[in-house]
Amino acid sequence: MKALAIISNILIPGVGSFIIGQVGQGIAQILIWGLGFMLTVFTLGFFGVIGIPLMVGAWIWGLITAFGAQPQTINVNLNANGSSAH
């Protein structure tokens, strides 16, 4: 699972974080990478000075998260009638 998370984060920053259960970090990585991408592409590279470091930073953060984090399990308990327990 960890290898899949690392490979996923190489291709798309943040996706590997979802795979290992780090949902909050995954969302932040995707948002930061997307902001950097928009700054670079939609301003014809004018704000690439800001956008490219944001994209690289989110990519490195995703790799570090996937490589160093322990996978977290998510447990869901269901009652006999199918509703979730509190």
Secondary structure, 3 states (H helix, E strand, C coil): CHHHHHHHHHHCCCHHHHHCCCHHHHHHHHHHHHHHHHHHHCCCCCCHHHHHHHHHHHHHHHHHHHHHCCCCCCCCCECCCCCECC
